[in-house]
């Protein structure tokens, strides 16, 4: 990370609630240690997958070169993996443009230790897998120093990749009542600074599973815990945490959730779409909705009041930022015309997000629905009684059938 960052960070807790006074907590810059399998960091490392292609390289004395690039600080940095000798069996050398000057210098040459093994296969011959030991790197571009680890891998005749991982994050702890919470910040935009617009943060309990970038919040977003809404800002080496009474997502939170559903996850699902549609038997001829579902991001009690006022059953989708199958509902199912018309016309549709759980409803609803995982969906009458439960992802026609059961 940026060399100007000190090992200790000052976290200032500034709670709007009058009962709480601002406090300062020492934080640290930590790094994920892949050799320590017992450690449970609060976040997963930022990573970039570099697709490599076999083509000629400007690097002298390299055979069978695989080349690619990674973008850091608005610069494309070359990556070359190859053999130092023409008769070498496996790739054994790596070049990376660490300083971003557009050249691959001798000091940017690293030894690469690649081994070969048989992979796993459920049918037919097992593919041969090439994999390297991690190579530690330090990028120095745009005035920032970024520590990274690179691993080369190729399975069978597939395209090889270089997986680049940036293992550092900022961590500090504070208490909500008697319970300790961890605040972790990732330099997601890899500019060497914490707290810029592209970075991410999470508020976690000790022992929670590591949050991936998909499960974290952007700056300007809030997270909910114990009836409070928490937001953070970073200024230099100070993280300021503010707490207010939870009242549901504000417009910035709603915009961020729309971006998460329509952009962040959609970019990932676009890549899987062809294969997923084929394996799941999704009917692509079904028309898409002209008007999106008008989701209510409210508490369960507020949703019940709306259902009673509108004289409709309440539909609740219990989900979380990190849940891939939850966002597949948005991508494949909720965009269906019949689904949108039925859900928007016959129900009051509510989303309960774990990270923005203003009414402390997430766990209570999981128990009400008898759910072991998410997405967990349910239809309730206006008195809060469960009419019908729907578990897991459903393709559109299956989901329509489930909704119709809740109308009987």
SEPA-731499 format. One record per residue (C-alpha): x, y, z; residue number from 1. Coordinates in Angstrom, 1 decimal, always signed. Example, Ala and Ser with C-alpha at 12.3 -4.5 7.8 and 13.67 -1.06 7.14 Angstrom:
<X=+12.3; Y=-4.5; Z=+7.8; i=1>
<X=+13.7; Y=-1.1; Z=+7.1; i=2>
***
This chain:
<X=+0.0; Y=+0.0; Z=+0.0; i=1>
<X=+0.9; Y=+3.7; Z=-0.1; i=2>
<X=+4.2; Y=+4.0; Z=+1.8; i=3>
<X=+2.8; Y=+7.1; Z=+3.6; i=4>
<X=+0.4; Y=+4.9; Z=+5.5; i=5>
<X=+1.4; Y=+4.1; Z=+9.1; i=6>
<X=+1.1; Y=+0.7; Z=+10.7; i=7>
<X=-1.6; Y=+2.1; Z=+13.0; i=8>
<X=-4.8; Y=+3.8; Z=+11.9; i=9>
<X=-7.0; Y=+6.0; Z=+14.1; i=10>
<X=-10.6; Y=+5.0; Z=+14.0; i=11>
<X=-13.0; Y=+7.6; Z=+15.3; i=12>
<X=-16.4; Y=+6.4; Z=+16.3; i=13>
<X=-18.8; Y=+9.3; Z=+16.0; i=14>
<X=-22.3; Y=+8.2; Z=+16.9; i=15>
<X=-25.3; Y=+10.5; Z=+16.3; i=16>
<X=-27.1; Y=+8.9; Z=+19.3; i=17>
<X=-26.6; Y=+11.1; Z=+22.3; i=18>
<X=-25.9; Y=+8.2; Z=+24.5; i=19>
<X=-22.6; Y=+7.5; Z=+22.7; i=20>
<X=-19.5; Y=+9.6; Z=+22.7; i=21>
<X=-16.9; Y=+9.6; Z=+20.0; i=22>
<X=-14.1; Y=+7.1; Z=+20.7; i=23>
<X=-10.8; Y=+6.4; Z=+19.1; i=24>
<X=-9.6; Y=+2.8; Z=+18.3; i=25>
<X=-6.2; Y=+1.7; Z=+17.0; i=26>
<X=-6.4; Y=-0.1; Z=+13.7; i=27>
<X=-3.8; Y=-2.0; Z=+11.7; i=28>
<X=-2.9; Y=-2.7; Z=+8.1; i=29>
<X=-3.1; Y=-6.5; Z=+7.8; i=30>
<X=-2.4; Y=-9.0; Z=+5.1; i=31>
<X=-4.0; Y=-12.3; Z=+4.2; i=32>
<X=-1.5; Y=-15.1; Z=+4.9; i=33>
<X=-2.3; Y=-18.0; Z=+2.5; i=34>
<X=-0.1; Y=-20.4; Z=+4.6; i=35>
<X=-2.2; Y=-19.9; Z=+7.7; i=36>
<X=-5.4; Y=-21.9; Z=+7.2; i=37>
<X=-6.7; Y=-21.3; Z=+10.7; i=38>
<X=-6.8; Y=-17.5; Z=+10.4; i=39>
<X=-10.2; Y=-16.1; Z=+9.4; i=40>
<X=-9.8; Y=-12.6; Z=+8.0; i=41>
<X=-12.9; Y=-10.4; Z=+7.8; i=42>
<X=-12.4; Y=-9.9; Z=+4.1; i=43>
<X=-11.2; Y=-11.8; Z=+1.0; i=44>
<X=-8.4; Y=-10.2; Z=-0.9; i=45>
<X=-8.9; Y=-8.0; Z=-3.9; i=46>
<X=-8.0; Y=-10.1; Z=-7.0; i=47>
<X=-7.6; Y=-9.7; Z=-10.7; i=48>
<X=-7.7; Y=-12.6; Z=-13.2; i=49>
<X=-5.4; Y=-12.0; Z=-16.1; i=50>
<X=-6.2; Y=-13.9; Z=-19.3; i=51>
<X=-3.1; Y=-15.0; Z=-21.1; i=52>
<X=-2.6; Y=-15.7; Z=-24.8; i=53>
<X=+0.3; Y=-17.4; Z=-26.5; i=54>
<X=+2.0; Y=-14.9; Z=-28.7; i=55>
<X=+5.4; Y=-13.4; Z=-29.5; i=56>
<X=+6.9; Y=-11.2; Z=-26.8; i=57>
<X=+9.4; Y=-8.4; Z=-26.9; i=58>
<X=+11.3; Y=-10.0; Z=-24.0; i=59>
<X=+14.6; Y=-11.5; Z=-25.2; i=60>
<X=+15.5; Y=-15.1; Z=-24.5; i=61>
<X=+12.0; Y=-16.4; Z=-23.8; i=62>
<X=+10.3; Y=-19.3; Z=-25.5; i=63>
<X=+6.6; Y=-20.2; Z=-25.7; i=64>
<X=+5.5; Y=-16.9; Z=-24.2; i=65>
<X=+2.1; Y=-16.4; Z=-22.7; i=66>
<X=+1.2; Y=-12.7; Z=-22.5; i=67>
<X=-1.5; Y=-10.6; Z=-20.9; i=68>
<X=-2.0; Y=-7.3; Z=-19.0; i=69>
<X=-3.5; Y=-5.9; Z=-15.9; i=70>
<X=-4.8; Y=-2.3; Z=-15.4; i=71>
<X=-3.6; Y=-0.4; Z=-12.3; i=72>
<X=-3.9; Y=+3.3; Z=-11.8; i=73>
<X=-5.2; Y=+3.7; Z=-15.4; i=74>
<X=-2.2; Y=+2.0; Z=-16.8; i=75>
<X=-2.0; Y=-1.3; Z=-18.6; i=76>
<X=+0.9; Y=-3.3; Z=-17.2; i=77>
<X=+2.3; Y=-6.2; Z=-19.3; i=78>
<X=+2.6; Y=-9.7; Z=-17.8; i=79>
<X=+4.7; Y=-12.3; Z=-19.6; i=80>
<X=+5.2; Y=-16.0; Z=-18.6; i=81>
<X=+7.5; Y=-18.3; Z=-20.6; i=82>
<X=+10.4; Y=-20.6; Z=-20.7; i=83>
<X=+14.0; Y=-19.4; Z=-20.2; i=84>
<X=+15.2; Y=-22.2; Z=-22.5; i=85>
<X=+13.6; Y=-23.7; Z=-25.6; i=86>
<X=+13.9; Y=-27.2; Z=-24.4; i=87>
<X=+12.4; Y=-26.5; Z=-20.9; i=88>
<X=+9.4; Y=-28.7; Z=-20.1; i=89>
<X=+7.5; Y=-26.1; Z=-18.1; i=90>
<X=+7.3; Y=-22.3; Z=-17.9; i=91>
<X=+9.9; Y=-21.1; Z=-15.4; i=92>
<X=+10.2; Y=-17.3; Z=-15.7; i=93>
<X=+7.8; Y=-14.3; Z=-15.2; i=94>
<X=+8.1; Y=-10.7; Z=-16.2; i=95>
<X=+5.7; Y=-8.0; Z=-14.9; i=96>
<X=+5.9; Y=-4.3; Z=-15.7; i=97>
<X=+6.0; Y=-3.3; Z=-12.0; i=98>
<X=+6.8; Y=+0.4; Z=-12.4; i=99>
<X=+4.4; Y=+1.0; Z=-15.3; i=100>
<X=+7.0; Y=+2.5; Z=-17.6; i=101>
<X=+5.9; Y=+0.3; Z=-20.6; i=102>
<X=+9.1; Y=-1.8; Z=-20.5; i=103>
<X=+10.1; Y=-5.2; Z=-19.0; i=104>
<X=+13.4; Y=-4.7; Z=-17.4; i=105>
<X=+15.8; Y=-7.3; Z=-15.9; i=106>
<X=+14.8; Y=-6.2; Z=-12.4; i=107>
<X=+11.2; Y=-7.1; Z=-13.2; i=108>
<X=+12.1; Y=-10.7; Z=-14.1; i=109>
<X=+11.1; Y=-13.3; Z=-11.5; i=110>
<X=+11.7; Y=-17.0; Z=-11.3; i=111>
<X=+8.5; Y=-19.1; Z=-11.6; i=112>
<X=+8.2; Y=-22.5; Z=-10.1; i=113>
<X=+5.5; Y=-24.5; Z=-12.0; i=114>
<X=+4.5; Y=-28.1; Z=-11.2; i=115>
<X=+2.3; Y=-30.5; Z=-13.2; i=116>
<X=-0.4; Y=-32.8; Z=-11.7; i=117>
<X=-3.5; Y=-34.6; Z=-12.8; i=118>
<X=-6.7; Y=-32.8; Z=-12.2; i=119>
<X=-10.1; Y=-34.2; Z=-11.2; i=120>
<X=-12.7; Y=-35.4; Z=-13.6; i=121>
<X=-16.2; Y=-36.9; Z=-13.2; i=122>
<X=-16.0; Y=-38.4; Z=-16.7; i=123>
<X=-13.2; Y=-39.3; Z=-19.1; i=124>
<X=-9.6; Y=-38.7; Z=-18.6; i=125>
<X=-8.5; Y=-36.2; Z=-15.9; i=126>
<X=-7.0; Y=-33.0; Z=-17.4; i=127>
<X=-3.4; Y=-32.1; Z=-16.7; i=128>
<X=-3.1; Y=-29.1; Z=-14.5; i=129>
<X=-0.1; Y=-26.7; Z=-14.4; i=130>
<X=+0.1; Y=-24.5; Z=-11.3; i=131>
<X=+2.9; Y=-22.3; Z=-9.9; i=132>
<X=+3.9; Y=-21.4; Z=-6.4; i=133>
<X=+2.9; Y=-17.8; Z=-5.5; i=134>
<X=+5.3; Y=-15.1; Z=-6.6; i=135>
<X=+5.5; Y=-11.9; Z=-4.4; i=136>
<X=+5.4; Y=-8.6; Z=-6.3; i=137>
<X=+5.4; Y=-4.9; Z=-5.4; i=138>
<X=+3.9; Y=-2.5; Z=-8.0; i=139>
<X=+5.0; Y=+1.1; Z=-7.9; i=140>
<X=+2.7; Y=+3.1; Z=-10.1; i=141>
<X=+0.9; Y=+6.4; Z=-9.7; i=142>
<X=+2.8; Y=+7.2; Z=-6.6; i=143>
<X=+1.5; Y=+4.1; Z=-4.8; i=144>
<X=+3.1; Y=+0.9; Z=-3.7; i=145>
<X=+0.9; Y=-2.2; Z=-3.9; i=146>
<X=+2.0; Y=-5.5; Z=-2.6; i=147>
<X=+0.6; Y=-8.5; Z=-4.6; i=148>
<X=+0.9; Y=-12.2; Z=-5.1; i=149>
<X=+0.7; Y=-13.9; Z=-8.6; i=150>
<X=-0.2; Y=-17.5; Z=-9.3; i=151>
<X=-0.1; Y=-19.0; Z=-12.8; i=152>
<X=-2.5; Y=-21.8; Z=-13.7; i=153>
<X=-3.6; Y=-23.8; Z=-16.7; i=154>
<X=-6.0; Y=-26.7; Z=-16.8; i=155>
<X=-5.8; Y=-29.1; Z=-19.8; i=156>
<X=-6.0; Y=-27.3; Z=-23.1; i=157>
<X=-7.8; Y=-24.4; Z=-21.5; i=158>
<X=-6.6; Y=-20.9; Z=-21.6; i=159>
<X=-4.0; Y=-20.1; Z=-18.9; i=160>
<X=-4.5; Y=-17.4; Z=-16.4; i=161>
<X=-2.4; Y=-15.4; Z=-14.0; i=162>
<X=-4.3; Y=-14.8; Z=-10.8; i=163>
<X=-3.1; Y=-11.6; Z=-9.1; i=164>
<X=-4.1; Y=-11.0; Z=-5.5; i=165>
<X=-3.7; Y=-7.9; Z=-3.4; i=166>
<X=-3.7; Y=-9.2; Z=+0.2; i=167>
<X=-3.8; Y=-6.0; Z=+2.4; i=168>
<X=-6.7; Y=-4.4; Z=+4.2; i=169>
<X=-7.3; Y=-2.0; Z=+7.1; i=170>
<X=-8.9; Y=-3.4; Z=+10.2; i=171>
<X=-10.1; Y=-1.9; Z=+13.5; i=172>
<X=-12.5; Y=-2.9; Z=+16.2; i=173>
<X=-15.1; Y=-1.1; Z=+18.3; i=174>
<X=-18.1; Y=-2.2; Z=+20.5; i=175>
<X=-21.8; Y=-2.0; Z=+19.8; i=176>
<X=-23.1; Y=-2.4; Z=+23.4; i=177>
<X=-21.1; Y=-5.3; Z=+24.8; i=178>
<X=-20.5; Y=-6.9; Z=+21.3; i=179>
<X=-17.3; Y=-6.4; Z=+19.5; i=180>
<X=-17.4; Y=-5.4; Z=+15.8; i=181>
<X=-14.7; Y=-5.4; Z=+13.1; i=182>
<X=-14.5; Y=-2.6; Z=+10.5; i=183>
<X=-12.5; Y=-3.7; Z=+7.5; i=184>
<X=-11.6; Y=-1.5; Z=+4.5; i=185>
<X=-10.4; Y=-2.7; Z=+1.1; i=186>
<X=-8.5; Y=-0.6; Z=-1.4; i=187>
<X=-10.7; Y=-2.0; Z=-4.2; i=188>
<X=-9.7; Y=+0.6; Z=-6.8; i=189>
<X=-6.0; Y=-0.2; Z=-6.1; i=190>
<X=-4.9; Y=+3.4; Z=-6.0; i=191>
<X=-2.8; Y=+2.9; Z=-2.9; i=192>
<X=-5.3; Y=+4.8; Z=-0.7; i=193>
<X=-8.1; Y=+3.8; Z=+1.6; i=194>
<X=-11.5; Y=+5.4; Z=+1.4; i=195>
<X=-11.6; Y=+6.7; Z=-2.2; i=196>
<X=-14.8; Y=+6.4; Z=-4.2; i=197>
<X=-14.1; Y=+2.9; Z=-5.6; i=198>
<X=-13.1; Y=+1.3; Z=-2.2; i=199>
<X=-15.2; Y=-1.1; Z=-0.1; i=200>
<X=-15.9; Y=-1.7; Z=+3.6; i=201>
<X=-17.6; Y=-4.1; Z=+5.8; i=202>
<X=-18.9; Y=-4.2; Z=+9.4; i=203>
<X=-18.5; Y=-7.7; Z=+10.7; i=204>
<X=-18.8; Y=-9.9; Z=+13.8; i=205>
<X=-15.7; Y=-11.7; Z=+15.0; i=206>
<X=-15.6; Y=-15.1; Z=+13.3; i=207>
<X=-17.9; Y=-14.1; Z=+10.4; i=208>
<X=-16.9; Y=-15.7; Z=+7.1; i=209>
<X=-14.6; Y=-13.4; Z=+5.0; i=210>
<X=-16.6; Y=-10.9; Z=+3.0; i=211>
<X=-15.9; Y=-10.9; Z=-0.7; i=212>
<X=-16.1; Y=-7.6; Z=-2.7; i=213>
<X=-19.6; Y=-8.7; Z=-3.7; i=214>
<X=-20.7; Y=-8.7; Z=-0.1; i=215>
<X=-19.1; Y=-5.4; Z=+0.9; i=216>
<X=-20.5; Y=-1.8; Z=+0.9; i=217>
<X=-19.3; Y=+1.2; Z=-1.1; i=218>
<X=-18.4; Y=+4.5; Z=+0.5; i=219>
<X=-21.6; Y=+6.4; Z=+0.9; i=220>
<X=-23.5; Y=+3.2; Z=+1.7; i=221>
<X=-24.7; Y=+2.3; Z=+5.2; i=222>
<X=-24.7; Y=-1.0; Z=+7.1; i=223>
<X=-27.2; Y=-1.9; Z=+9.8; i=224>
<X=-26.5; Y=-3.5; Z=+13.2; i=225>
<X=-28.4; Y=-3.6; Z=+16.5; i=226>
<X=-31.0; Y=-1.0; Z=+15.4; i=227>
<X=-28.3; Y=+1.5; Z=+14.2; i=228>
<X=-27.3; Y=+2.5; Z=+10.7; i=229>
<X=-23.5; Y=+2.8; Z=+10.3; i=230>
<X=-21.6; Y=+4.7; Z=+7.7; i=231>
<X=-17.9; Y=+5.5; Z=+7.3; i=232>
<X=-15.6; Y=+8.0; Z=+5.8; i=233>
<X=-11.8; Y=+8.0; Z=+5.6; i=234>
<X=-9.5; Y=+11.0; Z=+5.7; i=235>
<X=-5.9; Y=+10.1; Z=+5.4; i=236>
<X=-5.3; Y=+7.6; Z=+8.2; i=237>
<X=-8.5; Y=+8.3; Z=+10.1; i=238>
<X=-11.7; Y=+6.3; Z=+9.7; i=239>
<X=-14.8; Y=+8.1; Z=+10.9; i=240>
<X=-17.8; Y=+5.9; Z=+11.8; i=241>
<X=-21.2; Y=+7.5; Z=+12.2; i=242>
<X=-24.2; Y=+5.9; Z=+13.7; i=243>
<X=-27.8; Y=+6.9; Z=+13.5; i=244>
<X=-31.1; Y=+5.2; Z=+14.4; i=245>
<X=-31.9; Y=+2.7; Z=+11.6; i=246>
<X=-34.8; Y=+3.9; Z=+9.4; i=247>
<X=-34.2; Y=+2.0; Z=+6.2; i=248>
<X=-31.9; Y=+2.7; Z=+3.2; i=249>
<X=-31.5; Y=+6.3; Z=+2.1; i=250>
<X=-31.5; Y=+7.2; Z=-1.6; i=251>
<X=-27.7; Y=+6.6; Z=-1.8; i=252>
<X=-28.2; Y=+3.1; Z=-0.4; i=253>
<X=-31.0; Y=+2.3; Z=-2.9; i=254>
<X=-28.9; Y=+3.6; Z=-5.8; i=255>
<X=-26.1; Y=+1.4; Z=-4.7; i=256>
<X=-28.4; Y=-1.6; Z=-4.4; i=257>
<X=-29.7; Y=-1.0; Z=-7.9; i=258>
<X=-26.1; Y=-0.8; Z=-9.2; i=259>
<X=-25.2; Y=-4.0; Z=-7.4; i=260>
<X=-28.1; Y=-5.9; Z=-9.0; i=261>
<X=-28.0; Y=-4.3; Z=-12.4; i=262>
<X=-24.3; Y=-3.8; Z=-12.9; i=263>
<X=-22.0; Y=-5.6; Z=-10.4; i=264>
<X=-23.7; Y=-9.0; Z=-10.4; i=265>
<X=-25.0; Y=-8.6; Z=-14.0; i=266>
<X=-21.5; Y=-8.2; Z=-15.4; i=267>
<X=-20.7; Y=-11.6; Z=-13.8; i=268>
<X=-23.9; Y=-13.3; Z=-15.0; i=269>
<X=-23.5; Y=-12.0; Z=-18.5; i=270>
<X=-20.4; Y=-14.3; Z=-18.8; i=271>
<X=-22.2; Y=-17.3; Z=-17.5; i=272>
<X=-25.5; Y=-16.7; Z=-19.3; i=273>
<X=-25.2; Y=-19.0; Z=-22.3; i=274>
<X=-24.1; Y=-22.0; Z=-20.3; i=275>
<X=-26.5; Y=-21.3; Z=-17.4; i=276>
<X=-29.5; Y=-21.0; Z=-19.7; i=277>
<X=-28.6; Y=-24.3; Z=-21.3; i=278>
<X=-28.0; Y=-26.3; Z=-18.2; i=279>
<X=-31.0; Y=-24.9; Z=-16.3; i=280>
<X=-33.4; Y=-25.1; Z=-19.3; i=281>
<X=-34.4; Y=-21.4; Z=-19.2; i=282>
<X=-36.9; Y=-20.4; Z=-21.8; i=283>
<X=-35.3; Y=-17.4; Z=-23.5; i=284>
<X=-38.5; Y=-16.8; Z=-25.6; i=285>
<X=-40.4; Y=-15.6; Z=-22.6; i=286>
<X=-41.0; Y=-11.8; Z=-22.8; i=287>
<X=-39.1; Y=-9.5; Z=-20.4; i=288>
<X=-40.9; Y=-7.0; Z=-18.2; i=289>
<X=-41.5; Y=-3.5; Z=-19.6; i=290>
<X=-41.7; Y=-2.1; Z=-16.0; i=291>
<X=-39.4; Y=-3.4; Z=-13.3; i=292>
<X=-40.8; Y=-4.6; Z=-10.0; i=293>
<X=-41.2; Y=-1.7; Z=-7.5; i=294>
<X=-39.5; Y=-3.3; Z=-4.5; i=295>
<X=-40.2; Y=-1.8; Z=-1.0; i=296>
<X=-37.0; Y=-1.7; Z=+1.1; i=297>
<X=-38.8; Y=-1.5; Z=+4.4; i=298>
<X=-39.1; Y=-3.5; Z=+7.7; i=299>
<X=-41.3; Y=-6.5; Z=+8.0; i=300>
<X=-43.8; Y=-4.6; Z=+10.1; i=301>
<X=-43.9; Y=-1.7; Z=+7.7; i=302>
<X=-44.5; Y=-4.2; Z=+4.9; i=303>
<X=-47.4; Y=-5.8; Z=+6.8; i=304>
<X=-48.9; Y=-2.3; Z=+7.2; i=305>
<X=-48.7; Y=-1.7; Z=+3.5; i=306>
<X=-50.2; Y=-5.1; Z=+2.7; i=307>
<X=-53.1; Y=-4.4; Z=+5.0; i=308>
<X=-53.7; Y=-1.0; Z=+3.5; i=309>
<X=-53.5; Y=-2.3; Z=-0.1; i=310>
<X=-55.4; Y=-5.5; Z=+0.8; i=311>
<X=-52.8; Y=-7.7; Z=-0.8; i=312>
<X=-50.6; Y=-10.5; Z=+0.5; i=313>
<X=-47.1; Y=-9.6; Z=+1.5; i=314>
<X=-44.2; Y=-11.1; Z=-0.5; i=315>
<X=-40.8; Y=-11.0; Z=+1.2; i=316>
<X=-37.4; Y=-11.8; Z=-0.3; i=317>
<X=-34.8; Y=-12.4; Z=+2.4; i=318>
<X=-31.3; Y=-11.9; Z=+0.9; i=319>
<X=-27.8; Y=-10.5; Z=+1.3; i=320>
<X=-25.2; Y=-8.7; Z=-0.7; i=321>
<X=-23.0; Y=-11.7; Z=-0.9; i=322>
<X=-25.6; Y=-14.2; Z=-2.1; i=323>
<X=-25.1; Y=-15.2; Z=-5.7; i=324>
<X=-28.4; Y=-17.1; Z=-6.0; i=325>
<X=-30.3; Y=-14.1; Z=-4.7; i=326>
<X=-29.0; Y=-11.9; Z=-7.5; i=327>
<X=-29.7; Y=-14.6; Z=-10.0; i=328>
<X=-33.3; Y=-14.1; Z=-9.0; i=329>
<X=-32.9; Y=-10.5; Z=-10.1; i=330>
<X=-31.0; Y=-11.4; Z=-13.3; i=331>
<X=-33.1; Y=-14.4; Z=-14.6; i=332>
<X=-36.4; Y=-14.4; Z=-12.8; i=333>
<X=-37.7; Y=-11.0; Z=-11.6; i=334>
<X=-37.1; Y=-9.5; Z=-15.1; i=335>
<X=-39.7; Y=-11.9; Z=-16.6; i=336>
<X=-42.9; Y=-10.1; Z=-17.7; i=337>
<X=-45.3; Y=-12.6; Z=-16.1; i=338>
<X=-43.3; Y=-12.6; Z=-12.9; i=339>
<X=-43.2; Y=-8.8; Z=-12.7; i=340>
<X=-46.8; Y=-8.3; Z=-13.5; i=341>
<X=-48.0; Y=-11.0; Z=-11.0; i=342>
<X=-45.6; Y=-9.9; Z=-8.2; i=343>
<X=-46.1; Y=-6.2; Z=-8.7; i=344>
<X=-49.9; Y=-6.4; Z=-9.2; i=345>
<X=-51.1; Y=-9.0; Z=-6.8; i=346>
<X=-48.6; Y=-8.6; Z=-3.9; i=347>
<X=-46.7; Y=-6.0; Z=-1.9; i=348>
<X=-43.1; Y=-7.0; Z=-2.7; i=349>
<X=-40.5; Y=-6.4; Z=+0.0; i=350>
<X=-36.8; Y=-7.1; Z=+0.1; i=351>
<X=-35.0; Y=-7.7; Z=+3.5; i=352>
<X=-31.3; Y=-7.3; Z=+3.1; i=353>
<X=-29.0; Y=-8.7; Z=+5.8; i=354>
<X=-26.7; Y=-5.7; Z=+5.6; i=355>
<X=-29.5; Y=-3.2; Z=+5.7; i=356>
<X=-31.8; Y=-4.9; Z=+8.2; i=357>
<X=-33.4; Y=-1.8; Z=+9.8; i=358>
<X=-36.0; Y=-3.9; Z=+11.8; i=359>
<X=-33.7; Y=-6.7; Z=+12.9; i=360>
<X=-35.9; Y=-8.9; Z=+10.8; i=361>
<X=-33.4; Y=-11.1; Z=+8.9; i=362>
<X=-32.9; Y=-13.9; Z=+11.5; i=363>
<X=-36.5; Y=-13.8; Z=+12.6; i=364>
<X=-37.8; Y=-14.2; Z=+9.1; i=365>
<X=-35.3; Y=-17.1; Z=+8.4; i=366>
<X=-36.9; Y=-18.8; Z=+11.4; i=367>
<X=-40.4; Y=-18.0; Z=+10.4; i=368>
<X=-39.8; Y=-19.4; Z=+6.9; i=369>
<X=-37.9; Y=-22.5; Z=+8.3; i=370>
<X=-35.1; Y=-21.5; Z=+5.9; i=371>
<X=-31.6; Y=-22.9; Z=+6.0; i=372>
<X=-30.2; Y=-20.6; Z=+3.4; i=373>
<X=-31.0; Y=-17.8; Z=+1.1; i=374>
<X=-32.7; Y=-16.7; Z=-1.1; i=375>
<X=-35.5; Y=-17.4; Z=+1.3; i=376>
<X=-38.9; Y=-16.1; Z=+0.1; i=377>
<X=-42.3; Y=-16.2; Z=+1.7; i=378>
<X=-45.9; Y=-15.0; Z=+1.3; i=379>
<X=-47.7; Y=-13.7; Z=+4.4; i=380>
<X=-51.2; Y=-12.5; Z=+5.1; i=381>
<X=-51.7; Y=-9.1; Z=+6.6; i=382>
<X=-51.5; Y=-10.5; Z=+10.1; i=383>
<X=-48.0; Y=-11.8; Z=+9.5; i=384>
<X=-48.9; Y=-15.5; Z=+9.1; i=385>
<X=-47.0; Y=-17.6; Z=+6.7; i=386>
<X=-49.2; Y=-18.5; Z=+3.7; i=387>
<X=-46.5; Y=-20.1; Z=+1.5; i=388>
<X=-42.7; Y=-20.5; Z=+1.5; i=389>
<X=-40.4; Y=-20.5; Z=-1.5; i=390>
<X=-36.8; Y=-21.7; Z=-1.1; i=391>
<X=-33.9; Y=-21.1; Z=-3.4; i=392>
<X=-33.6; Y=-19.9; Z=-7.0; i=393>
<X=-36.5; Y=-20.6; Z=-9.4; i=394>
<X=-36.7; Y=-20.1; Z=-13.1; i=395>
<X=-39.6; Y=-17.8; Z=-14.2; i=396>
<X=-42.3; Y=-20.4; Z=-14.9; i=397>
<X=-41.5; Y=-22.3; Z=-11.7; i=398>
<X=-41.6; Y=-19.1; Z=-9.7; i=399>
<X=-45.0; Y=-18.1; Z=-11.2; i=400>
<X=-46.4; Y=-21.4; Z=-10.1; i=401>
<X=-45.1; Y=-20.8; Z=-6.5; i=402>
<X=-46.6; Y=-17.3; Z=-6.4; i=403>
<X=-50.0; Y=-18.6; Z=-7.6; i=404>
<X=-50.0; Y=-21.1; Z=-4.7; i=405>
<X=-49.8; Y=-18.1; Z=-2.3; i=406>
<X=-52.9; Y=-16.6; Z=-3.9; i=407>
<X=-55.2; Y=-19.6; Z=-3.3; i=408>
***
